[in-house]
């Protein structure tokens, strides 16, 4: 399009409407989708990061779409951008072919490439672990051929073949890989949880997703798969709280959060604690703590349902209600690092309760669980971004709480409550001291602040209360702590 002076028009962002300007945007968009970041795309195109940022702004205006959005540690393409990916790759391949006409072969008519060549080999199938060198050869499959192959696999009933497709989607070479969509992640992990996946497939998929960093759609898809096998409907329609606690075996913290959960249950709100503490000699630490304060330990969904109806609280060891997920967590020694399963366990919500109170698995994932919870249409979620693996507020540092209330995302900032140190407990084990603080035989200001602050936010979460009500709930939590030994009617 030209103005009255015969010059190409520009949009508000400075996008030239001339074909050359539009082609430049397509090249930039392809680089952004290949690299998954502004910095990487800038390096690929040989321009500055600032210039690539301006191009991204123009692309967003042109397509009326964000194109790239942050999820966890990664930037992921929007659905509209994903729809353009294969066409852009085709354009890039065609451009490369045009620039290398000297070595190009004449186009051939479209026909069955295997016609006349079908003949069974005299050799048997190769060994299962046989390897071959990957070399770029003539007649290498085009992106269109790969896409068609993936589409065909998706319609197959063989779960192992479909899982192989998802491994290829996440692990092909640069420019040909992307995160899984929510439905793909659900299908992949349904195969794994059903016990229909090859161990090598499980390892490959877990490491690929973790290396790149899982996205909210992937995590939500994993959670949907887990709900098929490891959740039940309690029939509760009143507010109730899901409280995961999947701690590292190296963690030395005392489980003050269990005492906070007990206060919430005594306030009239059902609470389900679920988790694990590794597989070593401390693996029963959370069960021991629960039994010490008379919280039922439920080793199945049915037992948990009964305990909730009778006592308003229970603790569910992960190995009892989700053995396959527990087995996947137990792969840690083989990798010496965490996997996406460590993120998944916080979204299990096995009793399908209305509210969830979460800690984060890694600093980079502070908003990941909230974003995934939004995709799962959870009603009320609070993520304590300064607490690893379990929701627990320590008084000696400020907190950023990432909340989801009926689909609306909010951030609650809480100041430091107290710099008081924990009291010494000479002559008592940490377990005995933990019991003594609950019984009143020992006084620990830091522990007391931790329990009260955690109880307050848990009450806010289970009620889906607004951010401005924290002081009110803190006062209620103080009162619950003060009167914790009064006989309940």
Steps between C-alpha positions, in 0.01 A plus 500: 500500500636848407410852609441794264878554467555143381679388820411186694261566788598410855288390793522663844784264592687586181422182307544548129205373300728436199576133423868536595412633845248222557752236391745640755239449771442141392873428516515654847195302612658175382817582697294577813316169478821307435695659787213556743651828620566854382871473578543173311309629198707819497822297497372277219405799283811702586312796647492659844260383769332841494442471125351154539274629779370766261440236234309288752284802579426545130422129462261514794319795344491337158349174626309653792648235729770486776688232296725405798390487865692401812425170673734382775857549380407506134336714236238295317319567177132589505252276313495744208881499481508119516256489210746708296811299594487233229415753228792719606734199499377415151568859394851486647575169329370631167711815536808288568423285196467810281840621616655163405348444157831381359483178697128456494336207331214544260162464665335162461137411463309420816474119535564220745872520580501131601340365182681187379740492797298299749706195597553345842862491615673168563630653826293495814403803703796696639583465871282714726793721598663514158626844402577662170693812410279795413617659174331765286440319172327558174128426510497601867134523613355847467317680783176428315580128490583497871179689583295254295672208673422646844138557401473136392654376826249707699216292357661168594381293795852392596584714809874433467497644147312810615745546786786476249337784308494720811867428566576605143289815534698613806842366403566550130769736375487876548211657314302177489415469869231654716329444837210257517146631485276420798321214321831354382647509851186336636520221242874448557473473878184291482714247312772521766266474799316209337828307491503482120825689439847362440742603781726670246204703374418613853858607565530681167177697539564597863853622429404691184214686668704576809805617303294754307278583798141385521226739396161558661310309226736203540460499877122533474488211252707286736260582785197410288658161428568443871139583586386206287673255733570667831204712604142458616202724556426536871164658430602802709355825375609709799847663522782248559878522463750288306850537653786314323829444682751318280827572678857418408660232713778753562261748662562552871199717575254402769146462359343804665254513211333182633408686818362786289292251299361360823387850606326550165314170545398600851361822355252284308668460159594151377871467416678232298877488543678278250866446425817308562848538647714296263574129526771482767493454875308830541229403251242468780570841655170658396297194603672510840415868544138445398451212742664698782222763486221248431459567126379185318739354242304381194673262261224501237242735352223307677669534840553871442133549418400326825754697707382832358140424586588397855794724595516785244870430439735226381848443362538293181846349427563526126600134470160397634271673252730566200762221483599566138574866572693401812707262287574780252622723783724216615696530172690795652817297579527402132508865386628681812250774421131565521251444222163638398338248736623717789286779359203275424452369855400847623198501268368150574213610729395135548169579674407774248459768766405859427826666610873421484787637712836450327871559533725522192753247376754748359539881504446523124163329536333749734206566270499168313265317737255789508493514119447124483228520767323762288501260203356233730228746608587474870288732715748624763877453502775668700867437416756597764791602280758503781431146623633193322287188463235593758297810587647639821559866587816569698485826702854628439460586131243678278273293279349531154185290476376419149124446522220385272146582613216394269721541195652835603875517567624721784829545687497552876813649659551428870770677705745341741314409820788448740876456509479288815724194503375156587565396860756230573377155596790350691421150620215446252502354152350721228194272496459528878543876482241524221255310723588719799419821310157361414430379854624825656789336685739712291470854365651599166414842359616428147307173486191669643513780241548239226195300607273805544602670174462174307159435658382850407587463132355148490169633637503777238561243229229255603246783513624667181521828691642817345857616561399781736368260763831351617513699827152378591596137438827544687303604810277195459807275467649649818180418684499143366859452618432649843200270560634189326471281810147594594262208479306501175129433507 
